[in-house]
């Protein structure tokens, strides 16, 4: 089975700023086929702090579609692919 994870992150001053940023993103990034799975904030101590969003699309086609959408909104993103044997 192959797993896909798409990640994007933004440098923020605090957790609230990260939440506000994610709420401003278009709903089209959070549709079921992209399988939004959560966010991370950190580091708790030190800086710079980042707010990261991640999705686990079920197919490569959906992952590429999400990457294209993120790029359209001038967001840097990455795709991680894990092959389980």
C-alpha positions as protocol buffer text, in pm:
chain_id: "A"
residue {
  index: 1
  type: UNK
  ca { x: 0 y: 0 z: 0 }
}
residue {
  index: 2
  type: UNK
  ca { x: 121 y: 351 z: -78 }
}
residue {
  index: 3
  type: UNK
  ca { x: 54 y: 645 z: 153 }
}
residue {
  index: 4
  type: UNK
  ca { x: 68 y: 1009 z: 46 }
}
residue {
  index: 5
  type: UNK
  ca { x: 111 y: 1308 z: 276 }
}
residue {
  index: 6
  type: UNK
  ca { x: 103 y: 1669 z: 159 }
}
residue {
  index: 7
  type: UNK
  ca { x: 240 y: 1935 z: 394 }
}
residue {
  index: 8
  type: UNK
  ca { x: 257 y: 2313 z: 392 }
}
residue {
  index: 9
  type: UNK
  ca { x: 374 y: 2547 z: 666 }
}
residue {
  index: 10
  type: UNK
  ca { x: 398 y: 2911 z: 754 }
}
residue {
  index: 11
  type: UNK
  ca { x: 617 y: 3096 z: 1000 }
}
residue {
  index: 12
  type: UNK
  ca { x: 398 y: 3249 z: 1272 }
}
residue {
  index: 13
  type: UNK
  ca { x: 443 y: 3435 z: 1600 }
}
residue {
  index: 14
  type: UNK
  ca { x: 197 y: 3224 z: 1800 }
}
residue {
  index: 15
  type: UNK
  ca { x: -62 y: 2947 z: 1779 }
}
residue {
  index: 16
  type: UNK
  ca { x: -351 y: 3190 z: 1732 }
}
residue {
  index: 17
  type: UNK
  ca { x: -184 y: 3341 z: 1425 }
}
residue {
  index: 18
  type: UNK
  ca { x: -155 y: 2989 z: 1282 }
}
residue {
  index: 19
  type: UNK
  ca { x: -524 y: 2920 z: 1342 }
}
residue {
  index: 20
  type: UNK
  ca { x: -620 y: 3248 z: 1175 }
}
residue {
  index: 21
  type: UNK
  ca { x: -402 y: 3167 z: 874 }
}
residue {
  index: 22
  type: UNK
  ca { x: -561 y: 2824 z: 828 }
}
residue {
  index: 23
  type: UNK
  ca { x: -912 y: 2970 z: 858 }
}
residue {
  index: 24
  type: UNK
  ca { x: -836 y: 3216 z: 574 }
}
residue {
  index: 25
  type: UNK
  ca { x: -752 y: 2935 z: 332 }
}
residue {
  index: 26
  type: UNK
  ca { x: -1018 y: 2840 z: 75 }
}
residue {
  index: 27
  type: UNK
  ca { x: -1262 y: 2561 z: 158 }
}
residue {
  index: 28
  type: UNK
  ca { x: -1151 y: 2384 z: -160 }
}
residue {
  index: 29
  type: UNK
  ca { x: -833 y: 2278 z: 25 }
}
residue {
  index: 30
  type: UNK
  ca { x: -1035 y: 2091 z: 285 }
}
residue {
  index: 31
  type: UNK
  ca { x: -1263 y: 1873 z: 73 }
}
residue {
  index: 32
  type: UNK
  ca { x: -1297 y: 1503 z: 154 }
}
residue {
  index: 33
  type: UNK
  ca { x: -1078 y: 1374 z: -131 }
}
residue {
  index: 34
  type: UNK
  ca { x: -775 y: 1561 z: 11 }
}
residue {
  index: 35
  type: UNK
  ca { x: -833 y: 1410 z: 358 }
}
residue {
  index: 36
  type: UNK
  ca { x: -713 y: 1698 z: 579 }
}
residue {
  index: 37
  type: UNK
  ca { x: -570 y: 1531 z: 888 }
}
residue {
  index: 38
  type: UNK
  ca { x: -447 y: 1811 z: 1109 }
}
residue {
  index: 39
  type: UNK
  ca { x: -187 y: 2066 z: 1204 }
}
residue {
  index: 40
  type: UNK
  ca { x: 126 y: 2105 z: 1414 }
}
residue {
  index: 41
  type: UNK
  ca { x: 268 y: 2409 z: 1590 }
}
residue {
  index: 42
  type: UNK
  ca { x: 619 y: 2445 z: 1716 }
}
residue {
  index: 43
  type: UNK
  ca { x: 867 y: 2458 z: 1854 }
}
residue {
  index: 44
  type: UNK
  ca { x: 697 y: 2549 z: 2181 }
}
residue {
  index: 45
  type: UNK
  ca { x: 1019 y: 2706 z: 2311 }
}
residue {
  index: 46
  type: UNK
  ca { x: 1241 y: 2901 z: 2082 }
}
residue {
  index: 47
  type: UNK
  ca { x: 1181 y: 3044 z: 1742 }
}
residue {
  index: 48
  type: UNK
  ca { x: 1103 y: 3068 z: 1462 }
}
residue {
  index: 49
  type: UNK
  ca { x: 768 y: 2902 z: 1516 }
}
residue {
  index: 50
  type: UNK
  ca { x: 583 y: 2727 z: 1236 }
}
residue {
  index: 51
  type: UNK
  ca { x: 223 y: 2627 z: 1184 }
}
residue {
  index: 52
  type: UNK
  ca { x: 205 y: 2325 z: 956 }
}
residue {
  index: 53
  type: UNK
  ca { x: -100 y: 2176 z: 787 }
}
residue {
  index: 54
  type: UNK
  ca { x: -109 y: 1822 z: 652 }
}
residue {
  index: 55
  type: UNK
  ca { x: -336 y: 1609 z: 439 }
}
residue {
  index: 56
  type: UNK
  ca { x: -332 y: 1236 z: 358 }
}
residue {
  index: 57
  type: UNK
  ca { x: -492 y: 1201 z: 13 }
}
residue {
  index: 58
  type: UNK
  ca { x: -580 y: 843 z: -82 }
}
residue {
  index: 59
  type: UNK
  ca { x: -450 y: 868 z: -441 }
}
residue {
  index: 60
  type: UNK
  ca { x: -155 y: 1022 z: -619 }
}
residue {
  index: 61
  type: UNK
  ca { x: -400 y: 1205 z: -846 }
}
residue {
  index: 62
  type: UNK
  ca { x: -561 y: 1379 z: -545 }
}
residue {
  index: 63
  type: UNK
  ca { x: -219 y: 1457 z: -397 }
}
residue {
  index: 64
  type: UNK
  ca { x: -106 y: 1624 z: -721 }
}
residue {
  index: 65
  type: UNK
  ca { x: -435 y: 1814 z: -744 }
}
residue {
  index: 66
  type: UNK
  ca { x: -382 y: 1947 z: -390 }
}
residue {
  index: 67
  type: UNK
  ca { x: -20 y: 2041 z: -464 }
}
residue {
  index: 68
  type: UNK
  ca { x: -140 y: 2233 z: -770 }
}
residue {
  index: 69
  type: UNK
  ca { x: -405 y: 2412 z: -563 }
}
residue {
  index: 70
  type: UNK
  ca { x: -149 y: 2507 z: -296 }
}
residue {
  index: 71
  type: UNK
  ca { x: 89 y: 2632 z: -565 }
}
residue {
  index: 72
  type: UNK
  ca { x: -192 y: 2838 z: -720 }
}
residue {
  index: 73
  type: UNK
  ca { x: -222 y: 3014 z: -382 }
}
residue {
  index: 74
  type: UNK
  ca { x: 157 y: 3070 z: -375 }
}
residue {
  index: 75
  type: UNK
  ca { x: 212 y: 2827 z: -90 }
}
residue {
  index: 76
  type: UNK
  ca { x: 522 y: 2611 z: -62 }
}
residue {
  index: 77
  type: UNK
  ca { x: 436 y: 2246 z: -7 }
}
residue {
  index: 78
  type: UNK
  ca { x: 588 y: 1902 z: -17 }
}
residue {
  index: 79
  type: UNK
  ca { x: 469 y: 1553 z: -93 }
}
residue {
  index: 80
  type: UNK
  ca { x: 585 y: 1254 z: 109 }
}
residue {
  index: 81
  type: UNK
  ca { x: 532 y: 907 z: -36 }
}
residue {
  index: 82
  type: UNK
  ca { x: 562 y: 591 z: 175 }
}
residue {
  index: 83
  type: UNK
  ca { x: 555 y: 250 z: 9 }
}
residue {
  index: 84
  type: UNK
  ca { x: 459 y: -33 z: 241 }
}
residue {
  index: 85
  type: UNK
  ca { x: 549 y: -377 z: 115 }
}
